[in-house]
Amino acid sequence: MADDAPTPLDVLLRTMSLKWQEGALDDAVALAKAAAPYLHARAVAGRACGDISALKDHELDEIFGPGAERTASAPETAE
């Protein structure tokens, strides 16, 4: 594949935009749903976005991928 060739995600997003401009909203929504998992992390039901402290290992693997860095630095305090 050539370096300047679009990725499948590029094609999805470009086509979604064209469908939206054409007024084919149902098609645009279907393409948006197909592209969303590649652009937005899945929220875990019942947990606030950004709060990963209570997530189990398999849930973290689903969001960040297996073996992802899971350490967080402690908040800095003023002295």
C-alpha positions in Angstrom: 0.0 0.0 0.0 1.4 3.4 -0.9 2.3 5.8 1.9 -0.2 8.4 0.7 -3.1 5.9 0.5 -6.0 6.5 2.8 -6.5 4.2 5.7 -9.9 2.4 6.1 -10.7 4.9 8.9 -9.9 7.8 6.5 -12.3 6.3 4.0 -15.1 5.8 6.6 -14.8 9.4 7.9 -14.6 11.0 4.4 -17.6 9.0 3.2 -19.5 9.9 6.4 -18.8 13.5 5.7 -20.0 13.3 2.1 -23.2 11.5 3.1 -23.9 14.1 5.7 -23.4 16.9 3.2 -25.7 15.1 0.7 -28.4 14.8 3.3 -28.2 11.0 3.5 -28.3 11.2 7.3 -29.1 7.5 7.9 -26.0 6.5 5.9 -23.9 9.1 7.7 -25.0 7.7 11.1 -24.2 4.2 10.1 -20.7 5.2 9.0 -20.3 7.2 12.3 -21.2 4.1 14.3 -18.7 2.0 12.3 -15.9 4.6 12.9 -16.7 5.4 16.6 -14.8 2.5 18.2 -11.6 3.6 16.5 -11.9 7.2 17.7 -13.5 6.9 21.2 -12.7 4.7 24.1 -15.6 2.6 25.3 -17.2 3.8 28.5 -17.8 1.2 31.1 -21.4 1.2 32.3 -21.9 2.6 35.8 -18.6 4.4 36.0 -17.8 8.0 35.5 -15.7 8.8 32.5 -12.1 9.2 33.4 -12.3 7.1 36.6 -10.4 4.0 36.0 -9.5 3.2 39.6 -12.2 0.6 40.1 -11.8 -1.2 36.7 -10.8 -4.8 36.6 -7.8 -6.0 34.5 -10.0 -7.4 31.7 -11.9 -4.1 31.5 -8.6 -2.2 31.3 -7.5 -4.6 28.5 -10.7 -3.8 26.6 -10.1 -0.1 26.8 -6.3 0.3 26.5 -5.2 -3.1 25.1 -3.4 -6.0 26.9 -0.4 -5.0 28.9 -0.9 -1.3 28.7 0.8 0.8 31.4 -1.5 1.0 34.3 0.4 3.0 36.9 -0.7 6.5 37.7 1.4 9.0 39.5 0.1 10.4 42.7 -1.3 13.9 42.6 1.3 16.5 43.6 0.7 18.3 46.8 1.8 21.8 47.7 4.4 22.0 50.5 
